[in-house]
């Protein structure tokens, strides 16, 4: 069999990194569905929104043909894998919030890099590409949280979210403009963004409030009453 023909069906390094990012974000969506006691259909919906939402928005803005998530069915594979992994408990959901945040941070780090590179490859200006890379990183989690009826991590000042993604995307755009970007520098930026996000969560780093001197006195998220089939209410 022709080796070149086989190679044509294999994903490129950029696409492979993008697919891994889809997987990480999709796992975070499926974990949130488990946390909110959704059924497997709800898990598939949240996993799809988290894993594919940012890339779809990026591709629509770039207006570069059909979004990758719809043009290449391979993007659905990591979503299904994530749902099955959570359903079969291959990803242990015992400490749902912590596990969800780790997978979310990994997806954020990968997407801000791959999203920026895809935008640059499409001919976007470096500044626009950095903004689109940030959009790719944060929109999936935003859609996931809104549909699950919880305050998005994007708006939670207790642990910076968009700032590491914007920093990573800007680094990619800057290095590419200077001709210094490589696979290794991309991996380094992924690790840097991932580590920064986790450190921000651990040490509760904050971003300034919307108004100078503003302090939050109430938690962003409130327990949502869940009604079981017997009609009893309990707190999530």
Phi, psi and omega per residue, in radians:
X1 nan 2.520 -3.102
X2 -1.143 2.164 -3.133
X3 -1.117 -0.677 -3.135
X4 -1.122 -0.601 3.109
X5 -1.149 -0.739 3.114
X6 -1.103 -0.768 -3.113
X7 -1.085 -0.544 -3.113
X8 -1.160 -0.402 3.140
X9 -1.572 -0.178 -3.118
X10 -1.520 2.491 3.138
X11 -1.208 2.600 3.053
X12 -1.260 2.978 3.135
X13 -1.064 -0.706 3.129
X14 -1.138 -0.768 3.133
X15 -1.171 -0.643 3.109
X16 -1.089 -0.765 3.094
X17 -1.098 -0.680 3.113
X18 -1.109 -0.720 3.120
X19 -1.141 -0.660 3.089
X20 -1.132 -0.693 3.066
X21 -1.077 -0.720 3.066
X22 -1.016 -0.768 -3.128
X23 -1.065 -0.841 -3.112
X24 -1.077 -0.815 -3.130
X25 -1.184 -0.649 3.123
X26 -1.121 -0.666 3.075
X27 -1.081 -0.719 3.120
X28 -1.080 -0.659 3.096
X29 -1.164 -0.749 3.120
X30 -1.157 -0.645 3.097
X31 -1.152 -0.678 3.097
X32 -1.148 -0.658 3.079
X33 -1.073 -0.718 3.093
X34 -1.139 -0.702 3.129
X35 -1.093 -0.661 -3.139
X36 -1.555 0.105 3.097
X37 1.062 0.690 3.034
X38 -1.372 2.892 3.053
X39 -1.485 -3.097 -3.045
X40 -1.186 -0.470 3.076
X41 -1.191 -0.741 3.064
X42 -1.104 -0.634 3.091
X43 -1.102 -0.750 3.128
X44 -1.125 -0.677 3.137
X45 -1.142 -0.858 -3.118
X46 -1.150 -0.670 3.105
X47 -1.105 -0.692 3.134
X48 -1.173 -0.757 3.140
X49 -1.118 -0.783 -3.109
X50 -1.191 -0.749 -3.048
X51 -1.375 -0.569 -3.004
X52 -1.960 -0.328 -3.004
X53 -1.030 -0.835 -3.100
X54 -1.097 -0.742 3.135
X55 -1.164 -0.651 3.120
X56 -1.133 -0.786 3.123
X57 -1.070 -0.761 3.103
X58 -1.031 -0.834 -3.083
X59 -1.177 -0.613 3.093
X60 -1.138 -0.736 3.124
X61 -1.136 -0.706 3.129
X62 -1.184 -0.405 3.138
X63 0.946 0.777 -3.084
X64 -1.932 0.931 -3.141
X65 1.524 -2.921 -3.133
X66 -1.160 2.361 3.109
X67 -0.931 2.538 -3.092
X68 -0.952 -0.646 -3.092
X69 -1.075 -0.477 -3.131
X70 -1.751 -0.520 -3.108
X71 -1.387 -0.454 -3.083
X72 -2.205 1.772 -3.096
X73 -1.002 -0.295 3.135
X74 -1.046 -0.394 3.129
X75 -1.212 -0.310 3.098
X76 -1.400 -0.363 -3.079
X77 -1.076 -0.883 3.136
X78 -1.112 -0.500 3.101
X79 -1.131 -0.841 3.123
X80 -1.122 -0.699 3.107
X81 -1.052 -0.720 -3.136
X82 -1.132 -0.769 3.137
X83 -1.096 -0.764 3.122
X84 -1.144 -0.674 -3.123
X85 -1.089 -0.724 3.121
X86 -1.291 -0.702 -3.136
X87 -1.086 -0.740 -3.122
X88 -1.510 0.034 3.101
X89 1.133 0.472 3.006
X90 -1.184 -0.589 2.938
X91 -1.717 1.965 -3.034
X92 -1.182 2.061 -3.118
X93 -1.629 0.351 -3.068
X94 -1.126 -0.648 3.088
X95 -2.026 1.285 -2.908
X96 -1.021 -0.830 -3.035
X97 -1.100 -0.805 -3.112
X98 -1.140 -0.778 3.133
X99 -1.098 -0.723 3.136
X100 -1.051 -0.768 -3.095
X101 -1.149 -0.624 3.127
X102 -1.157 -0.826 3.127
X103 -1.147 -0.659 3.109
X104 -1.105 -0.729 3.126
X105 -1.120 -0.686 3.122
X106 -1.151 -0.745 3.094
X107 -1.123 -0.714 3.110
X108 -1.035 -0.798 -3.102
X109 -1.126 -0.761 -3.130
X110 -1.214 -0.747 -3.052
X111 -1.223 -0.607 -3.138
X112 -1.159 -0.510 3.104
X113 -1.392 -0.914 -3.106
X114 -1.168 -0.648 3.127
X115 -1.091 -0.730 3.111
X116 -1.146 -0.743 -3.116
X117 -1.156 -0.684 3.098
X118 -1.121 -0.710 3.114
X119 -1.140 -0.701 3.097
X120 -1.121 -0.726 3.121
X121 -1.115 -0.472 3.132
X122 -1.447 -0.036 3.086
X123 1.692 0.214 -3.133
X124 -1.261 2.629 3.046
X125 -1.099 2.544 -3.110
X126 -0.911 -0.692 3.124
X127 -1.146 -0.806 3.107
X128 -1.101 -0.681 3.138
X129 -1.109 -0.698 3.106
X130 -1.114 -0.714 3.115
X131 -1.161 -0.672 3.106
X132 -1.213 -0.609 3.061
X133 -1.111 -0.716 3.079
X134 -1.121 -0.735 3.099
X135 -1.043 -0.768 3.111
X136 -1.014 -0.660 -3.087
X137 -1.303 -0.610 -2.978
X138 -1.776 -0.409 -2.999
X139 -1.201 -0.674 -3.138
X140 -1.037 -0.815 3.104
X141 -1.142 -0.616 3.103
X142 -1.093 -0.845 3.120
X143 -1.088 -0.739 3.122
X144 -1.002 -0.836 -3.065
X145 -1.246 -0.683 3.141
X146 -1.116 -0.790 3.139
X147 -1.146 -0.576 3.116
X148 -1.419 0.036 3.066
X149 1.112 0.813 3.003
X150 -2.383 2.717 -3.127
X151 -1.110 2.179 -3.092
X152 -1.061 2.537 3.059
X153 -1.010 -0.490 -3.138
X154 -1.006 -0.565 -3.070
X155 -1.768 0.084 -3.134
X156 -1.576 2.011 -3.118
X157 -1.268 -0.187 -3.114
X158 -1.499 1.364 -3.083
X159 2.013 1.704 -3.043
X160 -1.032 2.482 -3.047
X161 -2.133 -1.045 -3.091
X162 -1.290 -0.511 -3.063
X163 -1.065 -0.849 3.093
X164 -1.055 -0.663 3.125
X165 -1.134 -0.747 3.127
X166 -1.136 -0.707 3.114
X167 -1.100 -0.794 3.134
X168 -1.128 -0.755 3.134
X169 -1.119 -0.701 3.122
X170 -1.132 -0.663 3.097
X171 -1.094 -0.771 3.125
X172 -1.053 -0.827 -3.116
X173 -1.107 -0.713 -3.120
X174 -1.170 -0.813 3.142
X175 -1.111 -0.670 3.120
X176 -1.148 -0.696 3.134
X177 -1.122 -0.588 -3.139
X178 -1.481 -0.098 -3.114
X179 1.355 0.326 -3.093
X180 -1.822 -0.033 -3.078
X181 -1.298 2.416 3.095
X182 -2.570 3.035 3.105
X183 -1.028 -0.713 -3.116
X184 -1.189 -0.692 3.097
X185 -1.163 -0.626 3.074
X186 -1.085 -0.768 3.103
X187 -1.111 -0.675 3.117
X188 -1.094 -0.711 3.119
X189 -1.158 -0.688 3.084
X190 -1.018 -0.849 3.137
X191 -1.085 -0.699 -3.129
X192 -1.112 -0.813 -3.138
X193 -1.146 -0.761 3.136
X194 -1.055 -0.812 -3.121
X195 -1.144 -0.728 3.135
X196 -1.072 -0.752 3.139
X197 -1.108 -0.759 3.141
X198 -1.184 -0.684 3.092
X199 -1.128 -0.664 3.106
X200 -1.084 -0.657 3.101
X201 -1.227 -0.751 -3.085
X202 -1.140 -0.770 -3.060
X203 -1.743 0.115 3.069
X204 0.970 0.795 3.040
X205 -1.102 2.541 -3.077
X206 -2.168 2.736 2.955
X207 -1.834 2.723 -3.126
X208 -1.046 2.623 3.098
X209 -1.207 3.004 -3.115
X210 -1.178 -0.415 3.097
X211 -2.199 2.503 -3.104
X212 -1.021 2.248 3.122
X213 1.408 0.049 -3.111
X214 -1.255 2.402 3.085
X215 -2.225 2.434 3.072
X216 -1.494 2.256 3.119
X217 -1.875 -0.169 -3.133
X218 -2.186 2.586 3.085
X219 -1.139 2.624 -3.134
X220 -1.191 -0.640 -3.066
X221 -1.863 2.401 3.091
X222 -1.990 2.582 3.096
X223 -1.038 2.330 -3.135
X224 -1.770 2.149 -3.141
X225 -1.123 2.361 3.113
X226 -2.041 2.291 -3.115
X227 -1.792 2.136 3.139
X228 -1.475 2.990 -3.069
X229 -1.040 -0.422 -3.127
X230 -1.473 -0.095 3.084
X231 1.676 -0.030 3.107
X232 -1.392 2.549 3.090
X233 -1.766 2.495 3.036
X234 -2.528 2.810 -3.118
X235 -1.565 2.470 3.105
X236 -1.377 nan nan
